[in-house]
Amino acid sequence: MSEFISENINRIKQRIAEACKVSNRDPNQVKLLLATKTVPAERIKIALNSGQTLIAENKVQELKEKFEYLRDLPHVNHFIGHLQTNKIKDMLKYNVSCIHSVDRIDLAEKLHQRLLKENKTMEVLIQVNTSFEDSKFGASPQQVIGLVQQIATLSTLKIKGLMTIGLLSAEAAQIRKCFRLLKHIQQQIIALEITNVSMEELSMGMSGDLEIAIAEGATIVRVGTAIFGQRPTPDSYYWDENN
């Protein structure tokens, strides 16, 4: 298993390097985030021991279950799943440094209130539903600028960029349209020069479409299956608010 994961990581890093070369980008501008949903802590440890440092869970329960096992290994925790307001307190126990999935003002306000109580701050990305699919979470593209302006007034939240999940499609042109839209929104927000907002990160692209995402400006690609293998449950499970 160790060799399997290490080889897969090298393969993904090579794909990132080649995509950056094609797009005339510096590979150092693109961070590899390991999406570790359903991945046993032992496998995550192999990836961390091979030099990876950035991991992310979709569910607070999994974050909790794996935390002790991984805590002594140098790494950074992000959170990329749909966050329910009643899970905020729990999530903050596990050294999450950035939430990629802030998509509504009530979540931001409740997160802010909790962070105030704990005297903490949190980096956040605003999740945008660029594919306009009812099954996906994320603010609608038309609402994003207004949402960013509202969240920017909350002192504990540091907006660092945007996140999206591209259309799950075999059509590269349709996937590209999603990523291009996120880049366009980023540029609109940068032009507004909103206090407490930096737009340095674009979290977009996964195992199947990371080349397209990099071509369109991704700074974080979220890769799970291409490193750890196929998951036992469908992706839809991870974006279900009831789980």
Secondary structure, DSSP 4 states (H G I P E B T S, - for coil): -HHHHHHHHHHHHHHHHHHHHHTT--GGG-EEEEE-TT--HHHHHHHHHTT--EEEES-HHHHHHHHHHHTTS--EEEE-SPPPGGGHHHHGGGTEEEEEEE-SHHHHHHHHHHHHHHT--EEEEEEB-TT--TTS-SB-TTTHHHHHHHHTT-TTEEEEEEE------S-HHHHHHHHHHHHHHHHHHHHHT-TTEEEEEEE---TTTHHHHHHTT-SEEEESHHHH---SS-GGGGG-TT-
